[in-house]
């Protein structure tokens, strides 16, 4: 579970992307609407969110697809092939 500011820091550190509040909270809202995350009780002024079971499934499927694409790209680069 993480609150918005912690999510923003993680994205900046891990992906090198600085999210603005409108981007982050818009995404949080869409994820909540789709049932992929759930808000937890507030901690002082911050509201943490956690993945739901559906969110874990979707994240696993998406990360697996992304891994396949990355592996394919790396294989083609190593072999000196041009992308199709």
N, C-alpha and C positions, 0 to 999 in steps of 0.2 A: 504493500500500500504506500502511495506517495501523494502528496499534495501538489498543486500546480507549480509552485516555485521549484520544488525538487525535481519535477518532471522536466521543466525548462532547463535546469542545470544539467541533468543527465543527457538530454538531447544535445546540448551545446558541447559537453565533454566527449560524448561518444560519437556524434555525427558531425560535429563542427558546424551546426546550424543554430542560429539564434532565433528562437520563436518569439513572436510578439504575443501579447495577451489575447488579442482577437483571434489569432491563429490557434493558440493552445486551447482556449476555452471554447472556441467553436468546435474543435475536434473532440474535446471532452464531451460536449453536449451531444454530438452525433454518435459517439461511442456509447453513451448512456442510453440514447434513444434506441439504438440497435441492441441493447442488452448485453454489450460486450464488457462494460465496466459498471461498477456500482459505487455510489458515494457512501462513505462511512460516516459515523458521527463526527462532527467538527472537533478539532483539537485546537483550543484557543480560537484564533481567527482563521485557521486554515482547515480546509475540508480535504481529507485524503480520499483517494479512489483506489479500488482494487479490481483486478480482472475477475470476471465471472467465469464459470465453467465454459460457457459458450465463447467467451473472449479468449480463453486458453486454447480452445479448439481452433478458432479462426487464426490466432497468432501462430500456432504450430503449423497449420496448413500454409499460411502465407510465408513464414520463414523457410519452410521446406521448399516451396516453389522458388523463392529467392535464391536459396542455396543451389538448386539445380541450374538456374540461369547463370549464377556466378561460376559454378564448376564448368559448365559448358563453355563459357567465355574464356576462362583460364586455360582449358584444354585446347581450344582453338588457337589462342595466343601462343601457347607453348609449341604447338605443331606448325605455327607459321601460316595458318589458314586465314583467309579473309572471311569476314562474316557473310552469311547468306543474305 
